[in-house]
Each structure stands twice: as structure tokens, then as C-alpha cells.
Amino acid sequence: MGKTLPSRFWKKINGLPIGLANNVKLKNDVEKDAPVCWSDVDLDINCPVVKIREKIKLS
């Protein structure tokens, strides 16, 4: 279950946005109730939404 926390927290830990967390494949084990980070999932880098989010993440 996702948690609502300030965006500065998610940026600090490189957290995966909840909108990108649907139907993704985990690369790493994630403990129960622990945040899921970009590095924990295997995302399709050719997906338009992922491309847009990467640009936002860099700014």
C-alpha cells in the first residue's frame, strides 16, 4: 500500500512515483512497508510516461 509523503522525501530516496508502480517487475527484494525506489524495478525505458518522468526527475 502506498504512502503519501512530501515530494522532497521521495526525491531524497529516489522513490518510484506511485503512478509508475502498476504492473512493474521488481529487480530487488523490498521489505514490507518499505519504499520502492527506481533502482528496485525494471521499467520499460521506451514507455512515453517513463521518458517524461525521467526528464522531470532530472530537473
Order of alpha helices (4+ residues) and beta strands (2+ residues): alpha-beta-beta-alpha
